[in-house]
Amino acid sequence: MYPYLDMAGRQPRPAQSDVMTDAMPTSDDQHARVVVIGAGQAGLSVAYHLSRLGLRPGDELVVLDRAPSTGGAWQFRWAALRLGAAHRVHDLPGMPAMGLRFDDADRARPARDVVGEYYRRFEQHYDLRVRRPVAVTSVTHAGTGLCVATTTPDGRTGRITAEVVVNASGTWGTPFVPWYPGRDSFRGRQIDTTEYVSAAEFRGQDVVVVGGGTSAIGFLLELDGVARSTRWFTRRPMAWADTASLDVESAVAAVQEQDRAARAGEALPSIVSGTGVPVSRRIRAGLDRGVLHDEPMFAALEPDGVVTTGGEHVHADAVIWATGFRADLRHLAPLRLRTAKGGVVVADGRSEEEPRLFLAGYGPQASTIGANRAGRVIARQVLGALDLAR
């Protein structure tokens, strides 16, 4: 799920004129067998498999996306970000048959442009008829099915009743910024990952970066030589992988922990905390220069900086909170799925409380590690649910 403006209040890049989209039907009410919410990696993977299994995109299968163009969350990422070992995108199912592979992409181009182009070509090739920009405001019970309430940027509302809903709304719309003592009294600039545009905005400034993921690392490397100074604070010591690319065994362990948490209805752990961060040549150079030196999380913020756990005052003109995201499930609130542990009980991509709801890209699928392989599994389960409903 994405805002019509980006998280910094800017108008996103205009949708490409050749993006394959379907306008909302003239009637405010519609019926579909399956509604997929979100056209990022997880949503497109499920939609592809459902169409291959016989559902007609556009009427039986309706795919909704709040973003203005193709590429999922990647279209909102900062211009300097490139595809690489730490920011890898797995091919969508069916892309190799098109002769399209991310491993062959031009890494000199912004990642958002590459992913946007490849996803556009994928949607067109398989005629998935994604409707955008259409935001889902709620999902409610409707007899034997579910009702998906929608709105468009011009304020038009609609409802789609569906036998099954696949939620693939991702996380980009819900960045997580923790509260720390003094956060509200800091007089400098504070932004989260979604609001970062370029290092040039921080030229000559003292910048504090918070977070232990790949975004924080990317910001520090880009700020090096541009900002006057940087300091990096993390909640836990950084776990660096010994390889230049993601270790498969670590990835499997991280996915298993995500799966356990999802089945228990717990808040989901960080994928990176279970895999470690691959040390590419660029990251190795940053480590050698001392740019990537993480420190324990500071104790508090003050009007002009932060105070470390050791009592040192660190001046800061800006704080960048690269502290991750939470699953964007606000539109599912009417279904009352949230547990006291902070999560949603999901097993094999299906809600335990609402069997007509599937969650793609959630838990063990919440990264490029698991989203694609789960697409086929969820699609087959959806088809089984439709057969049972007949």
C-alpha positions, 0 to 999 in steps of 0.5 A: 500500500502506498500514498498518492504522494510519497512519504516526503510529500512529493508527487511521485514520478508520473506513471509511464504511458504504456503501463497496462492498467484497467480503469475502475468499472463505471458501477460502484459495485463489482464481483470478482472471484479473487482480489489481490491487493498490491502489485509488488513482488508478492502480489504479481507472483500470486497473480501470475500463478492464478492466471496460469491456473485459469482465472481471467485477469480483469474480471475473475481476478482483480489486482489492485495497486495503490502506487501510481506506476509499476515496481512496487515499493521500489518506485519510491526508493532514492535515486542513488540506490542500485541493485547489488548483493545487499539490494537484490531482487529475485526474478518474478516467475515467468520472467525467464521465459520472457528473456528477462533476468535481474542478474543481467540488468544494468547496475549503473541505472537506478534500481527503481527504474530497472524494477519499474521497467521490468515489472511493467514489461511483466504485467504487459506480457502476461496481461495482468490488468492491474488497476492503479492507482486504487487504494483499499480502505477496508476489507470486511465480511460480506456473507460468504465472501469478503468486501473490498472497499476502494478509493481513487485519488479523485475521491471516487469510491467503490466496493468489490465483493470477492470469494477470496482476497489475497493481501500483498500490501507490503510494508513501505507505507508503514515505516517504523520509527521508535520513540526515544527520550527527547525525540520530540525536543530535537530541533534538527531534521528527522526523516525515515527511510521512505523520506530519504532523497539524496545525500546532497540534502545533508551536505556539510551537516552532522548526521546520525543514522539509526538502524542495522539494515541495508538502508542504513548502510547505504545512507552512510556510504552515500553520506561519506564525503558529503556530510560533515560527519556521520555517526551510526547507532544500532540496537544490536551489534551488526552481524556481517556475513562472511560472503559477498552475497546472501548465504543460503543457509542463513536465509533458510534459518531466517525464513523459518524464524519468520514462519514460526512467528507468523504461526504464533501470531507474534510480531515479525522479526527482522530478516537481516537479523537472521541472515547477516549483511553480505560484505560486498566490495563497496561495504568492505571499503566502507568498513576499512575506511571506518565509515561503517562503524556501528555503536550501541544505541544512544540513550536519548536525544537532546535539542541539538544532538544525541547522548550516548550510553557512555554520556558523550554528547554527539552534535547532530543536524539531522537524524535518519531513522532507518529502523525498518517497517511493519506489515501494512495491514491497516485496511484489514482491521475490520476483520479483527485479526491482530493478536495480543502478541502484535501479529496475525496468525498465518500458516502457509500464507493463509489466515487462521482466523479468516480462511478466505484471506491469504497474506502474500509477502507476510512472515516467511515471504516478507522479502525477496527470499520467500515471496516468489516461491510462495506465489505458487503455493498460495495460488494453488490454495486459493484455487482449492478455496474457490472449489470448496466455495462452489 
